[in-house]
């Protein structure tokens, strides 16, 4: 998991929550694009899965993936 555990996880969630929504969404999208699943991100951030699906472009596929030739 990308947030670690214990106090590190709590501090990271608090920092995320202090950011403007636009910046939060950009971070969440970046995590998704790096290969984390929406359920993984939801669990780590204590956000509902459907909320994350609404905030990231999961329906468009991941960015930065190699293009098949």
C-alpha positions as a Markdown table, in Angstrom:
| # | Residue | x | y | z |
|---|---|---|---|---|
| 1 | Unk | 0.0 | 0.0 | 0.0 |
| 2 | Unk | 1.3 | 3.4 | -0.9 |
| 3 | Unk | 0.4 | 5.2 | 2.4 |
| 4 | Unk | 2.3 | 2.9 | 4.7 |
| 5 | Unk | 0.8 | 2.3 | 8.1 |
| 6 | Unk | 0.1 | 3.9 | 11.5 |
| 7 | Unk | 1.0 | 7.5 | 11.9 |
| 8 | Unk | 2.4 | 7.8 | 8.4 |
| 9 | Unk | -1.0 | 6.8 | 6.9 |
| 10 | Unk | -2.9 | 9.2 | 9.2 |
| 11 | Unk | -0.5 | 12.2 | 8.4 |
| 12 | Unk | -0.7 | 11.5 | 4.7 |
| 13 | Unk | -4.6 | 11.5 | 4.7 |
| 14 | Unk | -4.6 | 14.7 | 6.8 |
| 15 | Unk | -2.3 | 16.4 | 4.3 |
| 16 | Unk | -4.4 | 15.2 | 1.4 |
| 17 | Unk | -7.5 | 16.6 | 3.1 |
| 18 | Unk | -6.0 | 20.1 | 3.5 |
| 19 | Unk | -5.4 | 20.4 | -0.3 |
| 20 | Unk | -8.0 | 22.1 | -2.6 |
| 21 | Unk | -10.3 | 19.6 | -4.3 |
| 22 | Unk | -8.6 | 20.2 | -7.7 |
| 23 | Unk | -5.2 | 19.2 | -6.3 |
| 24 | Unk | -6.7 | 16.2 | -4.5 |
| 25 | Unk | -8.2 | 15.0 | -7.7 |
| 26 | Unk | -4.9 | 15.4 | -9.5 |
| 27 | Unk | -3.1 | 13.3 | -6.9 |
| 28 | Unk | -5.8 | 10.6 | -7.0 |
| 29 | Unk | -5.7 | 10.5 | -10.8 |
| 30 | Unk | -1.9 | 10.2 | -10.7 |
| 31 | Unk | -2.1 | 7.3 | -8.3 |
| 32 | Unk | -4.6 | 5.6 | -10.6 |
| 33 | Unk | -2.4 | 6.2 | -13.6 |
| 34 | Unk | 0.5 | 4.6 | -11.8 |
| 35 | Unk | -1.4 | 1.4 | -11.6 |
| 36 | Unk | -3.2 | 1.5 | -8.2 |
| 37 | Unk | -6.8 | 0.3 | -8.5 |
| 38 | Unk | -9.7 | 2.5 | -7.4 |
| 39 | Unk | -10.6 | 0.1 | -4.5 |
| 40 | Unk | -7.0 | 0.3 | -3.3 |
| 41 | Unk | -7.0 | 4.1 | -3.4 |
| 42 | Unk | -10.4 | 4.2 | -1.7 |
| 43 | Unk | -9.2 | 2.0 | 1.1 |
| 44 | Unk | -6.0 | 4.0 | 1.7 |
| 45 | Unk | -7.8 | 7.3 | 1.7 |
| 46 | Unk | -11.0 | 6.2 | 3.4 |
| 47 | Unk | -13.1 | 7.5 | 0.5 |
| 48 | Unk | -16.1 | 5.7 | -1.0 |
| 49 | Unk | -15.2 | 3.8 | -4.1 |
| 50 | Unk | -18.0 | 5.5 | -6.1 |
| 51 | Unk | -16.6 | 8.9 | -5.1 |
| 52 | Unk | -13.2 | 8.0 | -6.5 |
| 53 | Unk | -14.7 | 6.6 | -9.8 |
| 54 | Unk | -16.4 | 10.0 | -10.1 |
| 55 | Unk | -13.2 | 11.9 | -9.5 |
| 56 | Unk | -10.7 | 9.9 | -11.6 |
| 57 | Unk | -11.0 | 9.2 | -15.3 |
| 58 | Unk | -11.1 | 5.4 | -14.8 |
| 59 | Unk | -13.4 | 5.0 | -17.7 |
| 60 | Unk | -10.8 | 6.4 | -20.1 |
| 61 | Unk | -8.1 | 3.9 | -19.1 |
| 62 | Unk | -4.7 | 4.6 | -17.5 |
| 63 | Unk | -2.4 | 7.3 | -18.9 |
| 64 | Unk | 1.2 | 6.6 | -19.6 |
| 65 | Unk | 0.7 | 3.0 | -20.7 |
| 66 | Unk | 2.7 | 1.7 | -23.7 |
| 67 | Unk | 0.7 | 1.9 | -26.9 |
| 68 | Unk | 0.4 | -1.4 | -28.8 |
| 69 | Unk | 1.6 | -1.4 | -32.3 |
